Amino acid sequence: STGTSVAIGCIVKETKPGKILVEDDEGKEHWIRAEDLDTLSPMHPNSVQGVDDMIRLGDLNEAGMVHNLLTRYRQHKIYTYTGSILVAVNPFQVLPLYTLEQVQLYCSRHMGELPPHVFAIANNCYFNMKRNKRDQCCIISGESGAGKTETTKLILQFLATVSGQHSWIEQQVLEANPILEAFGNAKTIRNDNSSRFGKYIDIHFNPSGVIEGARIEQFLLEKSRVCRQAPEERNYHIFYCMLMGMTAEEKQLLNLGTPSEYHYLTMGNCTSCEGLNDAKDYAHVRSAMKILMFSDSENWDLSKLLAAILHLGNVEFMAAVFENLDSSDVMDSPAFPTVLKLLEVEYQALRDCLIKHSIIIRGEFVTRPLNITQAADRRDAFVKGIYGHLFLWIVKKINTAIFTPPGQDPKNVRRAIGLLDIFGFENFQNNSFEQLCINFANEHLQQFFVQHVFTMEQEEYLSENIAWDYIHYNDNRPTLDLLALKPMSIISLLDEESRFPKGTDATMLQKLNNVHANNKAYLQPKNIHDARFGITHFAGEVYYQTEGFLEKNRDVLSTDILTLVYSSKNKFLREIFKLESAGTKLGHGTIIRAKAGSQHFKSTDPSKQPSTLAGQFKKSLDQLMKILTGCQPYFIRCIKPNEYKKPLLFDRELCIRQLRYSGMMETVHIRKSGFPIRYTFEEFSQRFGMVLPSAVRLQFLDKARQMTLRIAEMRLGTDKEWKVGKTKIFLKDNQNTLLEVQRSQALDKAAVNIQRVLRGYKWRKEFLRQRRAAVTLQAGWRGYYNRRNFKQIILGFERLQAIARSQLLAKQYQTMRQRMVQLQALCRGYLVRQQVQAKRRAVVVIQAHARGMAARRNFRQQKANGPLVIPTEEQKSQTALPTRKRKSIYDTITDTEMVEQVFGFLPSMIGGQEGQAPQRFEDLEAGTQKLPEVDLDTVPMVEESEDDMDGLDEYTFPKFAATYFQKSASHTHIRRPLRYPLLYHENDADCSAALAVWSIILRFMGDLPEPVLFARNGLHGGSVTQQIHDTLGRENSTQPPQHRGSTQRPSRRDRGSKDISSVKLKRSSRITGQVTSQLNIGEESFEPDGPISDRPMSNLEKVHFIVGYAILRRNLRDEIYCQICKQLSENFKTSSLARGWILLSLCLGCFPPSERFMKVGRTQGRVFLCPQAVKSKKHIPIHVALETGESLTVMVDSASTSREVCRHIAHKQGLSDHLGFSLQVAVYDKVPLGAPSTFYF
């Protein structure tokens, strides 16, 4: 490369006779002639793809190092090791390298096991601190814009994550960074987030490795940036964030506008920065302040002072003449009153402070006017003083929140990890006092690096008699002596000149030229008019402009400014200027703090107080170096790849320059040939002794040197890549990593063995305990099991005895019962006979007396009436005519005629079966006896209870069916035979009879067809009732013939015709003698396939069959009603429904239901007009009387309900709502039917 005289990598693309075409790393093509081929050299194979550690480079030179960094940078591998030193190239883009998974991946891993990463350095710091019980520090260096601040934040995040317990203090430590960046960082030409101050963050850990607190120290804030910025640079971030993030109300209170309105924010012609969101950053800063315990009032006071600084920048001055002297005055502008309001000072006090200068001469104040330039400088000095003290107050506030004083327990000694993020080396076209201090600090850090890596290491090799070829390196000690070695150093001469009242920048430069003219590190001005001097730094030559050196070095606020501050009513302004000087403990040493009224650092002894900024800065750097020397250091070299902040753009010349002045080439040499890892024999044997077998380890007890040699020979080989000195063994990084891995494996193996033994002991103990418990449980269970079986056996014997005894007692009881029945029969027969005889005698006596009395009465009547006249036949017939007429009134029609009248309209099921009833049915029919005539109006009505009248809603047939029906029978209509009766019957004969009645009901309603074939010889033409009686007594063959004959002999008194509905099973009835006997004995049976049910029957015969069973068997009455109601429920066949209602009406007229079914039956029954309406096929006229006195005639049918009638009447009367109206029937008293009921007519 022509620019840097460093070879550049290239590849051969084409060869031709006499020349070849190559393409270099920058993408440029070159033709190399044959005579110039000696300028090319082959690249080592491992340099083609790059290596993780530059010590392993085959091309160990600057060209190889630059090519390795370039290759890895293009592969997005920005980290590279140089031994234990990490080189980080700023990618200028966000890479997925810092996720939580990456943190967990690098946690507890040795350096070198994984690819290079900043987390690996942080992990090494953390675990070396815990393992070696020694403080650690990480020095992050590089140019401005190389990524030092971001690297510091990444290390902080890693330490906060791996410390174990995520506490509030960890969050506070992390949130301190946004605040410090807002107030201490700014956009520069080289870096959009350049740190304009140095900071040292000391993180404190307890013995367990948990963060207990932290401490932050700041160095040399660039206060001049508040008043002046170079082109394309900005002021501190906080001003832009405040203007963009504040609400409109807050800005109005502070009279703030946009950044372009303020002089201090527009000097660099750059008010915005690409990649920065000022409004979002302001919100982050405010939230961080809350976490760090900044109160709302303190936040507002900060905003007021920041706003006052911006308004002060807009205060302008105009020229004036005062007593023939050039003076100035404040121009009228809106900014000046706003400043007065925010600072809470008087108008005249602020005006005199800005345009006048007061000095003390012989104890008296003397005031002189300031010209425009001096007034502007006074204004800027006031602003810098406010901002500097404000920054110090913020750092103090943060430390108050995150710092925890160490405890007094000597066992609880806490350790620390220090992170140094200080300004990088700077070399601008116009360098001033700030650049001199910054480069002075970098010289100190470079010297610390040189001392640690080169000087101390090579001196230790010599003291330990290690064979070593001395490596020459660039030592910056001469430059550091030029800057700081008393008594004639540049810092000393600068301080001396600053103390002289008449000292100027020119006199200072003259002294420097005279004293250091012969110093090679000092560069004199090129001519007498050049107000610059130069210094040969480790990073190159830098020329400094001396103008303003003394003023900046003095850095003392005038008496006028201090007087104005202390006269202000703003308590916060007075507070930040009253910071007391105090030494701040870091855990390693003391860092000097600021003094009230100045920026001077101060030692604990006031007499040794440095009076200048350079003196205090030198003092603080010396103290910092002492702290770093007491720690085990780690170095991170940050490299800036280009000046344009572009990703994937690699400027070779810029990177080579940074590698040179950072001493990386010499570092590679000394790391490659040296032994950076060293242990004493005792430390080595204690740490790595477990990698030896136990038997070998026991041979070298109390022989640390021999054990160290044995471990090294067994695990590292005998190639002498390691060295043994007088008291120490020296290793390379890869060897130490290998030993650490083997140690971890040995510990893991030992841990597994220990765990195996402990687990075996634990589970053996557990097994023995469980076995003892199992034996105890088995004994208890066996006892319980045997006792339970014994109790069961005893219980079984007791039951057996009880059964035997009960059988014996039952047998005795049956015998005694039979005897008692026989005795009762004899006794009752005797008593009955006695009663009959007594009644017969009484009747005879009564008859005799009655006949005698009648005879005597007749005799007296005949005697009184005269002789007896015998009437003729005509007279007898005339006399009997009224009697016959009166008799015909009371005679009732036969049941045959009644049924025929009711069912005359129905078609016959079989032709010829609807005529006269069979002959044998007529034997039950006779003229009814004359009934006594009763006036219904005189008959008292039996009042029903309100419960019977009003409580019928709960007694519905579905509820009754769900309660009493068996075998899950439903309450709805079906068309198939039943397998079981609907209700439960104890008698099997009742069950059979119920099933036969169900078949007849289905046939009567038309739901089951009539059978075609039947045996006529079965009934011999007898009546249905006689067939029922015969069937019921068919199997009663045990009764003697004479007994049967006697019971079938009818008496003259019982031969009269009776309706089947009024048949009473008396002993004198000729149809019930045999049946009654069989019902009492309980031996009757019924066969569904018998002669009654296997032939077609007429409707009359079916009615007789159903009603006859209901009369003869009371237990079947509820069953019959349930069967009829079931067939009426949800029956959508009109003819079947009509027949069912007729059958229900007939049954209600012939026999009542039981009390259980009575209320349910009331909800099903119809009024007496229903059969007539069905027969005549006409509507029923009913007369309805209204409450108004009017009456209506309403036509209803058998299916009409009371609800429909109410709705019809309401419609006729023009009522839109029928709710609340009810219907009542006038029978002696009113019987309510109710509009919402389902009563049928």
Secondary structure, DSSP 8 states (H G I E B T S, - for coil): -TTTS----EEEEEEETTEEEEEETTS-EEEEEGGGGGG-----THHHH--SBGGG-SS-SHHHHHHHHHHHHHTT--EEEETTEEEEE--SS--S--SHHHHHHHTT--TTTS---HHHHHHHHHHHHHHH---EEEEEEESTTSSHHHHHHHHHHHHHHHTS---HHHHHHHHHHHHHHHHHEE--SS-TTEESSEEEEEEEE-TTS-EEEEEEEEE---GGGGT---TT---BHHHHHHHHHS-HHHHHHHT---GGG-GGGSTTS----TT--HHHHHHHHHHHHHHTT--HHHHHHHHHHHHHHHHHHT--EEEEEETTEEEEEE---THHHHHHHHHT--HHHHHHHHHEEEEEETTEEEEEE--HHHHHHHHHHHHHHHHHHHHHHHHHHHHHHH-----S-TT---EEEEEEE-------SSB-HHHHHHHHHHHHHHHHHHIIIIIHHHHHHHHTT-----------HHHHHHHH-SSSSHHHHHHHHHHSTT--HHHHHHHHHHHSTT-TTEE--SSTT--EEEEEETTEEEEEE-TTHHHHHH-B--HHHHHHHHH-S-HHHHHHTT----EEE-SSSEEE-B-TTB--B--SSGGG---SHHHHHHHHHHHHHHHHHTSEEEEEEEE---SS--TT---HHHHHHHHHHTTHHHHHHHHHHS--EEEEHHHHHHHHGGGS-HHHHHHTTT-HHHHHHHHHHHHH-SS--SEE-SSEEEE-HHHHHHHHHHHHHHHHHHHHHHHHHHHHHHHHHHHHHHHHHHHHHHHHHHHHHHHHHHHHHHHHHHHHHHHHHHHHHHHHHHHHHHHHHHHHHHHHHHHHHHHHHHHHHHHHHHHHHHHHHHHHHHHHHHHHH-S-----HHHHHHHHHHHHHHHHHH----HHHHHHHHHTTS--SSTT-SSS--GGGGGG-----------GGGS------HHHHHGGGG--HHHHHHHH-STT--SS---S--SS-SS--SSHHHHHHHHHHHHHHHHHTTSS---S---GGGTTT--HHHHHHHHHTTT---S-HHHHHHHH---GGG-S---GGG----TT-TTTHHHHHHHHHT-----TTSTTTSS---HHHHHHHHHHHHHH-GGGHHHHHHHHHHHHTT---HHHHHHHHHHHHHHHHH----HHHHHHHHTT---THHHHHHHHT--EEEEEE-TTS-EEEEEE-TT-BHHHHHHHHHHHTT-S--TT---EEESSSEEE--TTS--B-
